[in-house]
């Protein structure tokens, strides 16, 4: 299969491309710079120059391929417009893919987020792959709804003859290429503050996946995933946040400390991350495992923290 991949030099994409090539697929990656082009070539992919704003170019690339894996985002929009701005820019991209792939039955696999459904406290149970991308009583409705519009549009392309699906990535996708995810942020905060904090009793649940296991799921969804489905790239379905803080604290040699809920946004604590760290995201991967035969084989989050790469010597 000839696969067009966006975001191929990022945290997930840099593992997805080798996963696809090892499985015998030919990969062309989107590159907007010479540096990105060189990185894609080093991974073994062919290079197509362009960016996410060139919708005609994306349509042509999709039409020339046997399938598309989309994990790129307009990160440049995050500082000024947040996730809502990124989602607004991503929707036309998905619609462009839809125009190029309509009626072909070719696969389109796009990255989504476990945080997009009404999860955790809202459901009262672990989120499943059958849960639609809907917000239920969450204080972050505006942000999550913006992201949900994109995921719903992707799933809707199944009605137009596209074998579309969304891989919902875990809240923490850990591994050696993780430079800007939640875990490095939490580690940096612990280093700055001199303690690893957790909200209240720390019993709110976070989920995690090793990025190499996530890459294998993208491949499986591309190769054999039915149309119009969500998949959960989650290995650890519910780790108490307190245990994550304790593991970070132990590695840094600082205490793990409970932060009262009414003090979380005060200077010296979580600041802008407060709305994230207080949430609970218990998640199931049963349908993904049974339908696609996905079997995570990489280290768990807590084991990966012990491997040392998040805490370089010196």
C-alpha positions in Angstrom: 0.0 0.0 0.0 1.2 3.5 -0.8 0.4 5.7 2.2 0.5 9.4 2.5 1.4 10.5 6.0 1.2 14.0 7.6 3.0 14.9 10.8 5.6 12.3 10.0 8.4 14.0 11.9 6.4 14.5 15.1 6.2 12.4 18.3 3.7 9.9 16.8 4.5 10.2 13.1 8.2 9.4 13.6 7.2 6.0 14.8 4.2 5.4 12.5 6.4 5.8 9.4 8.9 3.0 10.4 6.0 0.9 11.5 4.4 1.1 8.1 7.7 0.6 6.1 8.6 -2.5 8.2 5.2 -3.9 7.4 5.9 -3.5 3.6 4.1 -0.3 2.8 5.5 2.6 0.8 5.3 5.9 2.6 5.3 9.5 1.3 5.4 12.2 4.0 4.4 15.8 3.9 7.3 18.2 4.6 7.1 22.0 4.9 10.8 22.6 5.4 14.2 21.2 4.3 14.7 20.0 7.9 11.5 18.0 7.8 12.3 16.6 4.4 15.6 15.4 5.6 14.0 13.8 8.7 11.4 12.0 6.5 14.1 10.7 4.2 16.1 9.4 7.2 13.0 7.5 8.3 12.8 5.9 4.8 9.9 7.8 3.4 9.5 9.7 0.1 9.0 13.4 0.5 6.1 15.6 -0.8 6.7 19.3 -0.1 3.8 21.4 1.2 1.8 22.3 4.3 -1.6 21.9 5.8 -2.9 25.2 4.3 -2.4 23.9 0.8 -5.8 22.0 0.5 -5.4 21.4 -3.3 -2.0 19.8 -2.6 -3.4 17.6 0.1 -6.2 16.5 -2.1 -3.8 15.5 -4.8 -1.6 13.7 -2.4 -4.5 11.7 -1.0 -5.8 10.9 -4.5 -2.4 9.6 -5.5 -2.2 7.3 -2.4 -3.8 4.0 -1.4 -4.5 5.5 2.1 -3.9 8.4 4.4 -2.6 8.7 7.9 -3.1 12.2 9.3 -1.4 13.1 12.6 -0.3 16.7 11.8 -1.7 19.7 13.6 -1.3 23.5 13.2 0.8 23.9 16.3 1.6 27.5 15.3 -2.0 28.4 16.1 -1.9 27.1 19.7 -0.4 30.1 21.4 -2.9 32.6 20.0 -6.1 30.5 19.5 -5.7 27.3 21.5 -7.2 24.0 20.6 -10.3 25.6 19.1 -8.2 27.5 16.5 -6.2 24.3 15.7 -9.5 22.4 15.2 -11.0 25.1 13.0 -7.9 24.8 10.7 -8.1 21.0 10.7 -11.7 20.7 9.6 -11.1 21.9 6.0 -8.2 19.5 5.7 -10.5 16.5 6.6 -13.1 17.7 4.1 -10.5 18.0 1.4 -9.5 14.4 2.1 -13.1 13.5 1.8 -13.4 15.0 -1.6 -10.3 13.2 -2.8 -11.2 9.8 -1.4 -15.0 9.8 -1.7 -16.3 6.5 -3.2 -12.9 4.8 -3.3 -13.1 2.8 -0.1 -9.6 3.9 0.7 -8.6 4.3 4.3 -8.2 7.6 6.1 -6.9 7.2 9.7 -6.6 10.4 11.7 -5.4 11.1 15.3 -8.0 12.0 17.9 -8.0 12.4 21.6 -9.3 10.3 24.5 -10.4 13.6 26.1 -12.8 14.3 23.3 -15.7 12.1 24.4 -17.7 12.8 27.6 -15.4 10.7 29.7 -14.5 10.0 33.3 -16.9 11.5 35.8 -19.4 12.3 33.1 -19.9 8.7 32.0 -19.5 7.1 35.4 -17.6 4.2 33.7 -14.5 3.8 31.4 -15.0 5.4 28.0 -15.3 2.9 25.2 -14.8 3.0 21.4 -18.5 3.1 20.9 -18.8 6.4 22.7 -19.3 9.2 20.2 -17.4 12.4 20.3 -19.9 14.3 22.5 -19.4 16.5 25.5 -21.5 15.8 28.5 -21.5 18.3 31.3 -17.8 19.2 31.1 -16.7 22.7 32.0 -14.4 22.6 28.9 -17.3 22.2 26.5 -16.1 24.9 24.0 -12.6 23.5 23.6 -13.7 19.9 23.4 -16.6 20.5 21.2 -14.3 22.2 18.7 -12.2 19.1 18.6 -15.2 16.9 18.4 -16.5 18.6 15.2 -13.3 17.4 13.5 -13.6 13.8 14.7 -17.3 13.7 13.9 -16.5 14.9 10.4 -13.9 12.2 9.9 -16.3 9.5 11.0 -19.0 11.0 8.8 -16.8 10.4 5.7 -17.6 6.7 6.0 -21.0 7.6 4.5 -19.2 9.0 1.4 -17.4 5.8 0.7 -14.2 6.5 2.7 -12.9 3.9 5.1 -12.3 6.6 7.7 -11.5 6.1 11.4 -10.1 7.9 14.3 -7.4 6.7 16.6 -8.0 8.3 20.0 -4.6 8.8 21.6 -4.1 8.4 25.3 -3.7 11.4 27.5 -0.1 10.5 27.9 1.7 9.0 24.8 5.1 8.2 26.3 8.4 7.2 24.8 11.9 8.5 23.9 10.5 11.2 21.4 8.1 12.7 24.0 9.3 16.3 24.3 6.2 18.4 24.6 3.4 16.2 26.0 1.8 16.3 29.4 4.5 14.1 31.0 7.4 16.4 30.3 5.3 19.3 31.5 4.6 17.6 34.8 8.2 16.7 35.2 9.3 20.3 34.5 6.8 21.6 37.1 8.1 19.2 39.7 11.7 20.3 39.0 10.7 24.0 39.2 8.5 23.7 42.4 10.6 21.1 44.3 7.7 18.7 44.7 5.5 16.6 42.4 1.9 17.7 43.0 -1.3 15.9 42.6 -4.9 17.3 43.0 -6.7 16.5 46.2 -6.5 12.8 46.9 -5.0 12.1 43.5 -7.5 9.3 42.7 -8.5 10.8 39.4 -7.5 8.4 36.6 -5.3 9.1 33.7 -4.6 6.8 30.8 -1.4 6.2 28.8 0.2 4.4 25.9 3.7 3.8 24.6 4.0 5.7 21.4 5.4 2.7 19.6 2.3 0.7 20.5 0.2 3.6 19.3 2.0 3.5 15.9 1.1 -0.2 15.5 -2.5 0.7 16.1 -2.4 3.3 13.3 -1.1 0.6 11.0 -3.7 -1.9 11.9 -6.5 0.6 11.5 -5.1 1.5 8.1 -4.8 -2.1 7.0 -8.0 -3.6 8.2 -10.1 -1.2 10.3 -13.8 -1.0 9.4 -15.2 2.4 8.3 -16.6 4.9 10.7 -15.0 3.6 13.8 -13.1 4.9 16.8 -10.1 3.1 18.2 -8.5 3.5 21.6 -4.7 3.8 21.7 -4.6 3.1 25.4 -2.5 0.6 27.3 -2.9 1.7 30.9 -6.6 2.5 31.1 -6.7 4.2 34.5 -3.6 5.2 36.6 -4.3 7.3 39.7 -2.7 10.7 39.1 -1.2 10.3 42.6 0.9 7.3 41.4 2.2 9.3 38.4 3.2 12.1 40.7 4.8 9.7 43.1 6.8 8.1 40.3 8.0 11.5 39.1 8.9 12.6 42.6 10.8 9.4 43.3 12.9 9.8 40.1 13.6 13.4 40.9 14.2 12.9 44.6 11.4 15.3 45.6 8.2 14.6 47.6 4.8 13.9 46.1 2.4 16.5 47.6 -1.4 16.7 47.6 -2.5 20.2 46.4 -6.0 21.2 47.8 -8.5 21.6 45.1 -9.1 25.3 46.0 -5.4 26.1 45.7 -4.6 24.4 42.3 -4.6 27.6 40.3 -2.6 29.7 42.7 1.0 30.6 41.7 3.4 27.7 42.4 1.0 24.9 41.5 -0.5 23.8 38.2 -1.6 27.1 36.7 -3.0 26.7 33.2 -2.8 22.9 33.5 -5.3 22.9 36.3 -8.3 22.1 34.1 -6.4 19.1 32.7 -4.9 17.5 35.9 -8.1 17.5 37.8 -10.0 15.5 35.2 -10.5 11.7 35.2 -10.1 9.8 32.0 -10.7 6.0 32.6 -10.7 4.3 29.3 -11.3 0.8 27.9 -9.5 -0.7 24.8 -11.4 -4.0 24.7 -13.1 -3.3 21.3 -9.8 -2.2 19.7 -8.0 -5.3 20.9 -10.8 -7.7 19.8 -11.5 -6.1 16.4 -8.0 -5.2 15.2 -6.0 -7.7 17.2 -4.0 -4.9 18.8 -1.7 -6.2 21.5 0.5 -3.5 23.3 3.9 -4.9 23.9 6.0 -1.9 25.0 6.7 -0.8 28.6 3.9 0.7 30.7 4.0 4.3 31.8 5.4 3.7 35.2 8.0 1.2 33.8 9.0 3.8 31.2 9.6 6.4 33.8 12.1 4.0 35.3 14.0 3.7 32.0 15.7 7.1 32.6 15.1 8.9 29.2 12.7 11.4 30.8 15.4 12.2 33.4 18.8 12.6 31.6 21.8 12.5 33.8 23.2 15.9 34.8 
